[in-house]
């Protein structure tokens, strides 16, 4: 029996040509090292703060697609890759990975891999979202962090501060959203990345992270 049903890899950006920023490949490399026979689940459409880069056909490079390409180039069978291309933030990562893949496939044993700067908020959000009663609730969820590569000190400190503020705000939201139905309602009625009424204009660059 495999240790995990799927390895979940949050996206961390994508650049022209589908190139990944330097802090993302270590997440994928760790997934390659520990996956065994598990599925790979690269996450995210992108960010609401900027338009995605386009490929030679004019289609967007999503973070999930760029991550999938990285895995295939290193020998992963495409049939083992489950892309999640609907999310624009960490709460969306957790919600859409659960509803698009974990629930239909009955996954129960998940490993989430992300960078150290992103891990505290990622773990809090995934345990909350996957712990809500309903389809795709996970009984076993583990987490592994990888080093923060490719960021200078100033960039890393700024990012960690944004992560800290967002994590401090999470309990207030979590206290209001206690069911999967409530999370769905909040995402599509309130959240600036998913609600039609809220996402014009898109969230400001300094808006709270979720």
SERO-4910 file (N, C-alpha, C, O; in steps of 0.05 Angstrom, whole numbers):
BEGIN
 pado doro    nc1    nc2    nc3   cac1   cac2   cac3    cc1    cc2    cc3    oc1    oc2    oc3
  Unk    A     17    -24      0      0      0      0     18     25      0     37     27     15
  Unk    A     11     44    -17     26     69    -18     22     85      7      1     83     20
  Unk    A     42    101     15     40    117     39     19    138     36      6    146     55
  Unk    A     16    149     11     -4    170      6    -19    164    -19     -9    151    -37
  Unk    A    -44    174    -20    -60    173    -44    -51    194    -64    -50    189    -88
  Unk    A    -43    217    -54    -35    239    -72    -17    258    -57    -18    262    -33
  Unk    A      1    270    -73     19    291    -63      9    317    -74      7    321    -98
  Unk    A      3    336    -56     -9    361    -63     13    383    -63     26    386    -43
  Unk    A     16    397    -85     38    417    -88     26    444    -95     20    449   -118
  Unk    A     23    462    -76     13    489    -82     31    503   -102     56    500   -101
  Unk    A     19    518   -119     35    534   -138     47    558   -124     39    566   -102
  Unk    A     68    570   -137     81    593   -125     88    614   -146    106    630   -142
  Unk    A     74    614   -168     80    633   -190     88    618   -215     96    595   -215
  Unk    A     85    633   -237     94    623   -263    102    647   -280     90    668   -279
  Unk    A    123    643   -296    134    665   -312    132    659   -341    122    638   -349
  Unk    A    141    677   -358    139    674   -387    150    647   -395    171    638   -385
  Unk    A    137    635   -414    145    609   -424    139    586   -406    148    563   -410
  Unk    A    123    591   -385    117    570   -366    139    564   -347    139    543   -334
  Unk    A    159    582   -344    181    577   -326    172    582   -297    156    599   -291
  Unk    A    182    565   -279    175    567   -251    195    584   -236    219    583   -241
  Unk    A    186    601   -217    205    616   -200    221    596   -183    212    574   -178
  Unk    A    244    605   -173    263    586   -161    253    572   -136    264    552   -128
  Unk    A    233    584   -122    224    571    -97    204    548   -103    196    534    -84
  Unk    A    195    545   -128    175    524   -133    187    497   -140    178    477   -130
  Unk    A    209    495   -157    220    468   -162    227    452   -138    224    427   -139
  Unk    A    237    463   -116    242    446    -93    217    432    -82    219    410    -72
  Unk    A    194    444    -85    169    431    -77    164    406    -94    158    385    -85
  Unk    A    168    410   -120    163    388   -139    184    367   -137    178    343   -139
  Unk    A    209    375   -132    231    355   -128    225    338   -103    230    314   -104
  Unk    A    216    350    -82    210    334    -58    187    315    -64    187    292    -55
  Unk    A    167    324    -79    145    306    -86    155    283   -102    147    260    -98
  Unk    A    173    288   -121    185    266   -137    199    246   -119    199    222   -124
  Unk    A    212    256    -98    229    239    -81    212    221    -63    221    199    -56
  Unk    A    188    230    -55    173    216    -35    147    203    -45    133    189    -30
  Unk    A    140    208    -70    113    200    -80    108    171    -80     85    162    -74
  Unk    A    128    154    -86    122    126    -90    102    123   -113    107    132   -135
  Unk    A     80    110   -107     59    106   -128     36    126   -126     16    123   -140
  Unk    A     40    147   -109     18    166   -105     15    183   -131     33    186   -147
  Unk    A     -9    195   -133    -14    215   -154     -1    241   -146      4    247   -122
  Unk    A      5    257   -166     16    284   -162     -7    304   -167    -21    302   -187
  Unk    A    -10    324   -150    -31    344   -153    -20    372   -152    -20    385   -131
  Unk    A     -9    382   -175      0    410   -176    -24    429   -177    -44    423   -190
  Unk    A    -22    450   -161    -46    467   -157    -43    495   -170    -20    504   -174
  Unk    A    -65    508   -175    -69    536   -179    -70    545   -208    -54    537   -225
  Unk    A    -89    563   -213    -91    577   -239    -70    599   -240    -58    603   -261
  Unk    A    -66    612   -218    -47    635   -218    -54    653   -195    -61    644   -173
  Unk    A    -50    679   -199    -56    699   -179    -76    719   -190    -76    724   -214
  Unk    A    -93    730   -173   -112    751   -182    -99    778   -186   -112    796   -196
  Unk    A    -73    780   -179    -60    806   -180    -48    813   -207    -40    836   -213
  Unk    A    -45    792   -225    -34    798   -252    -43    776   -271    -49    754   -263
  Unk    A    -44    784   -296    -53    765   -317    -31    743   -321     -7    749   -317
  Unk    A    -39    719   -328    -19    698   -332     -4    702   -358    -14    714   -376
  Unk    A     20    691   -359     34    691   -385     20    672   -404      6    653   -396
  Unk    A     23    677   -430     10    661   -450     30    643   -465     54    651   -468
  Unk    A     21    620   -474     38    603   -490     37    611   -519     25    632   -526
  Unk    A     50    596   -536     53    604   -564     26    603   -579     24    614   -601
  Unk    A      6    590   -567    -21    589   -580    -39    610   -568    -62    613   -577
  Unk    A    -30    625   -548    -46    646   -536    -62    636   -512    -79    651   -502
  Unk    A    -56    612   -502    -70    601   -479    -53    607   -454    -29    608   -456
  Unk    A    -66    610   -430    -51    616   -406    -35    593   -396    -42    570   -396
  Unk    A    -11    601   -386      5    583   -370     -5    584   -341      0    604   -328
  Unk    A    -19    564   -332    -27    563   -304     -4    553   -288     14    539   -298
  Unk    A     -4    559   -262     17    548   -244     16    517   -244     37    504   -244
  Unk    A     -9    506   -244    -11    477   -244      0    465   -269     13    444   -268
  Unk    A     -5    477   -292      5    467   -317     35    468   -319     48    449   -328
  Unk    A     47    490   -309     76    492   -309     88    471   -290    109    459   -297
  Unk    A     75    466   -268     85    446   -250     82    418   -262    100    401   -259
  Unk    A     60    413   -276     57    387   -289     78    383   -310     89    361   -312
  Unk    A     84    403   -326    105    401   -346    132    393   -333    146    376   -343
  Unk    A    138    406   -311    163    400   -296    164    371   -288    185    358   -291
  Unk    A    142    360   -279    141    332   -270    144    313   -294    159    294   -293
  Unk    A    130    319   -316    131    302   -339    159    302   -351    169    281   -359
  Unk    A    172    325   -351    200    326   -361    219    310   -344    241    303   -353
  Unk    A    211    303   -320    228    286   -302    217    258   -300    224    243   -282
  Unk    A    201    250   -320    194    222   -322    168    213   -310    161    189   -311
  Unk    A    152    231   -300    126    223   -288    106    217   -310    103    232   -329
  Unk    A     92    195   -307     71    188   -325     49    209   -324     39    214   -302
  Unk    A     41    222   -346     20    242   -344     -6    231   -332    -21    247   -321
  Unk    A    -11    206   -333    -35    195   -321    -35    196   -291    -55    191   -278
  Unk    A    -11    202   -279    -10    204   -250    -11    233   -241     -9    239   -217
  Unk    A    -16    252   -259    -17    280   -253    -45    290   -254    -59    287   -274
  Unk    A    -54    301   -232    -81    312   -229    -79    342   -225    -74    352   -203
  Unk    A    -82    358   -247    -79    387   -244   -104    399   -232   -127    390   -238
  Unk    A   -100    419   -216   -122    436   -205   -117    464   -215    -98    477   -206
  Unk    A   -133    473   -234   -128    499   -247   -150    519   -242   -155    537   -258
  Unk    A   -163    517   -219   -186    535   -213   -179    555   -191   -193    575   -188
  Unk    A   -159    551   -175   -154    567   -151   -135    590   -156   -118    589   -174
  Unk    A   -138    611   -140   -122    635   -142   -110    643   -115    -97    664   -112
  Unk    A   -113    626    -94   -102    632    -68   -101    605    -53   -110    585    -63
  Unk    A    -92    606    -28    -88    582    -13   -114    569     -4   -116    545     -4
  Unk    A   -134    585      4   -160    574     10   -172    561    -15   -183    539    -13
  Unk    A   -169    574    -38   -178    561    -62   -163    536    -69   -174    516    -78
  Unk    A   -136    536    -63   -121    511    -67   -133    488    -52   -137    467    -63
  Unk    A   -140    493    -27   -151    471    -10   -179    464    -19   -185    440    -22
  Unk    A   -196    483    -24   -224    477    -32   -225    463    -59   -238    442    -61
  Unk    A   -212    473    -79   -215    461   -105   -200    435   -107   -209    417   -121
  Unk    A   -177    432    -94   -164    405    -94   -182    384    -81   -183    361    -90
  Unk    A   -196    392    -60   -214    374    -47   -238    367    -65   -244    343    -69
  Unk    A   -251    387    -77   -275    382    -92   -271    370   -120   -287    355   -130
  Unk    A   -248    378   -133   -243    369   -160   -231    341   -160   -237    325   -178
  Unk    A   -213    336   -141   -198    311   -142   -202    292   -118   -209    269   -121
  Unk    A   -199    303    -94   -199    285    -70   -227    273    -66   -228    249    -60
  Unk    A   -248    289    -69   -275    277    -65   -282    257    -86   -291    235    -79
  Unk    A   -280    263   -112   -287    242   -132   -271    217   -130   -281    195   -135
  Unk    A   -245    219   -123   -228    196   -123   -227    182    -96   -215    161    -93
  Unk    A   -240    194    -76   -240    181    -49   -213    181    -36   -207    164    -20
  Unk    A   -196    201    -42   -170    203    -29   -173    208      1   -189    225      9
  Unk    A   -158    194     17   -159    198     46   -131    204     57   -129    216     79
  Unk    A   -110    198     43    -83    201     53    -68    220     35    -60    213     13
  Unk    A    -65    245     45    -53    266     28    -28    277     42    -26    279     66
  Unk    A     -8    283     25     15    298     34     16    324     20     15    325     -5
  Unk    A     19    346     34     21    373     23     50    383     26     61    382     48
  Unk    A     62    391      4     89    401      4     90    430     -5     79    436    -26
  Unk    A    102    447     11    106    475      3    131    486     16    144    473     32
  Unk    A    137    511     10    160    524     20    156    531     50    134    534     59
  Unk    A    179    534     63    178    540     92    162    565     98    147    566    117
  Unk    A    166    587     82    153    612     88    122    609     85    108    624     98
  Unk    A    113    590     69     85    587     64     72    565     81     47    563     82
  Unk    A     88    549     95     77    526    108     58    531    131     37    518    132
  Unk    A     63    550    150     45    553    172     16    559    163     -3    547    174
  Unk    A     13    577    144    -14    584    135    -26    561    118    -50    556    120
  Unk    A     -9    549    102    -19    526     86    -30    504    103    -52    494     98
  Unk    A    -15    497    124    -24    475    141    -50    483    155    -69    466    157
  Unk    A    -51    507    165    -76    516    179   -100    515    160   -121    506    168
  Unk    A    -96    524    136   -119    525    117   -127    497    108   -151    491    108
  Unk    A   -108    481    101   -114    454     91   -127    437    113   -146    423    108
  Unk    A   -118    439    137   -130    423    159   -159    433    164   -177    417    169
  Unk    A   -163    459    162   -190    470    165   -208    461    142   -230    450    147
  Unk    A   -200    466    117   -218    460     94   -223    431     91   -245    422     87
  Unk    A   -202    414     94   -206    385     91   -219    373    116   -228    350    115
  Unk    A   -220    388    138   -233    378    162   -263    383    163   -277    373    180
  Unk    A   -274    400    144   -302    406    144   -317    381    135   -309    367    116
  Unk    A   -339    375    148   -355    351    141   -365    353    112   -372    375    103
  Unk    A   -365    331     98   -375    330     71   -357    314     53   -337    302     62
  Unk    A   -363    312     27   -347    297      9   -318    306      8   -312    330      7
  Unk    A   -300    287      8   -271    294      6   -258    301     32   -234    308     32
  Unk    A   -271    298     55   -258    303     80   -235    283     83   -239    259     77
  Unk    A   -212    292     92   -189    274     94   -184    266    122   -183    282    141
  Unk    A   -180    240    126   -174    230    153   -144    231    159   -137    230    183
  Unk    A   -127    231    139    -98    232    143    -86    253    124    -89    252    100
  Unk    A    -74    273    136    -61    295    121    -34    301    134    -33    309    157
  Unk    A    -13    298    119     14    304    128     25    328    113     14    335     92
  Unk    A     46    340    124     57    364    112     88    362    113     99    353    132
  Unk    A    101    371     91    130    373     90    137    400     78    126    408     57
  Unk    A    156    413     91    165    439     80    192    436     67    208    419     75
  Unk    A    197    453     47    223    453     34    236    481     38    221    500     45
  Unk    A    262    483     35    275    509     40    265    531     21    255    526     -1
  Unk    A    267    556     31    259    580     16    282    587     -3    300    602      4
  Unk    A    280    577    -27    302    582    -47    295    606    -64    272    612    -70
  Unk    A    316    620    -73    313    640    -94    302    666    -86    294    682   -103
  Unk    A    300    672    -60    290    698    -50    313    712    -35    327    700    -19
  Unk    A    317    738    -41    336    753    -25    323    758      2    299    754      6
  Unk    A    339    767     21    330    771     48    306    790     50    287    784     65
  Unk    A    307    812     35    285    831     37    259    819     26    238    823     38
  Unk    A    261    805      4    237    793     -7    225    772     12    201    771     16
  Unk    A    242    756     24    233    735     42    220    747     67    199    737     76
  Unk    A    233    767     78    221    780    102    194    792     96    175    789    112
  Unk    A    191    805     73    166    817     66    144    796     62    122    799     71
  Unk    A    152    774     49    132    752     45    124    739     71    101    733     75
  Unk    A    143    735     89    137    723    114    119    741    131    101    731    146
  Unk    A    122    767    129    105    785    143     76    784    133     57    784    148
  Unk    A     73    783    106     46    780     95     33    754    103     10    753    110
  Unk    A     49    733    104     39    707    112     30    708    142      9    697    149
  Unk    A     46    721    158     40    723    187     13    738    191     -3    730    207
  Unk    A     10    761    177    -15    776    180    -39    760    171    -60    760    184
  Unk    A    -36    746    149    -58    730    138    -65    707    157    -89    701    161
  Unk    A    -45    695    169    -50    673    188    -64    683    213    -81    669    224
  Unk    A    -57    707    222    -70    718    245    -99    725    239   -116    724    258
  Unk    A   -106    731    215   -134    737    207   -151    712    203   -175    714    204
  Unk    A   -138    689    200   -153    665    192   -173    656    214   -195    648    206
  Unk    A   -167    657    240   -187    647    259   -213    662    258   -234    649    262
  Unk    A   -213    688    252   -238    702    249   -255    691    227   -279    688    230
  Unk    A   -243    685    204   -258    674    182   -267    645    188   -289    638    183
  Unk    A   -249    630    200   -255    602    207   -279    600    226   -294    581    225
  Unk    A   -281    620    244   -303    620    263   -330    625    250   -351    617    260
  Unk    A   -330    638    226   -354    644    212   -361    622    192   -385    619    184
  Unk    A   -341    607    183   -345    587    162   -340    560    174   -317    551    177
  Unk    A   -361    546    181   -359    521    196   -368    496    180   -365    474    190
  Unk    A   -379    500    157   -388    478    140   -378    481    112   -370    503    104
  Unk    A   -378    460     97   -370    461     69   -389    479     53   -380    494     35
  Unk    A   -414    478     59   -433    496     46   -428    525     52   -430    542     34
  Unk    A   -421    531     76   -414    559     83   -389    568     69   -387    591     61
  Unk    A   -369    550     66   -345    557     52   -351    563     23   -341    582     11
  Unk    A   -368    546     10   -376    550    -17   -389    578    -20   -383    593    -39
  Unk    A   -408    584     -2   -422    609     -4   -403    633     -1   -405    653    -15
  Unk    A   -384    631     18   -365    653     22   -347    657     -2   -343    679    -11
  Unk    A   -337    635    -13   -319    637    -36   -333    651    -59   -321    669    -71
  Unk    A   -357    643    -66   -370    652    -90   -388    677    -87   -399    687   -106
  Unk    A   -391    686    -62   -407    710    -57   -389    733    -46   -397    756    -49
  Unk    A   -366    726    -34   -351    746    -19   -322    749    -29   -312    771    -33
  Unk    A   -309    726    -33   -281    726    -39   -275    741    -66   -289    736    -86
  Unk    A   -256    759    -65   -250    775    -89   -240    761   -113   -242    772   -135
  Unk    A   -230    737   -110   -219    722   -133   -240    704   -146   -236    695   -169
  Unk    A   -263    699   -133   -282    680   -144   -310    691   -147   -326    679   -162
  Unk    A   -317    712   -133   -344    724   -134   -345    744   -157   -327    761   -159
  Unk    A   -365    742   -174   -368    761   -196   -371    789   -186   -359    808   -196
  Unk    A   -387    792   -165   -393    819   -156   -369    831   -141   -367    856   -140
  Unk    A   -352    814   -130   -330    825   -114   -304    828   -130   -286    842   -121
  Unk    A   -302    815   -153   -276    815   -166   -272    836   -187   -254    834   -204
  Unk    A   -289    857   -188   -284    880   -205   -283    905   -188   -304    913   -179
  Unk    A   -260    917   -183   -234    909   -193   -222    885   -177   -233    878   -156
  Unk    A   -201    873   -187   -188    852   -173   -176    862   -147   -171    886   -144
  Unk    A   -170    844   -128   -159    853   -102   -133    868   -106   -117    862   -124
  Unk    A   -129    888    -90   -104    903    -92    -80    886    -84    -83    865    -71
  Unk    A    -57    894    -93    -33    878    -88    -28    874    -58    -18    854    -50
  Unk    A    -35    894    -42    -31    892    -13    -56    883      2    -57    885     26
  Unk    A    -75    872    -13    -99    861      0    -92    837     17    -71    824     12
  Unk    A   -108    830     38   -101    807     55   -100    782     39   -116    777     20
  Unk    A    -80    765     45    -78    739     33    -98    720     46   -104    723     69
  Unk    A   -109    702     30   -125    680     41   -112    653     32   -122    632     38
***
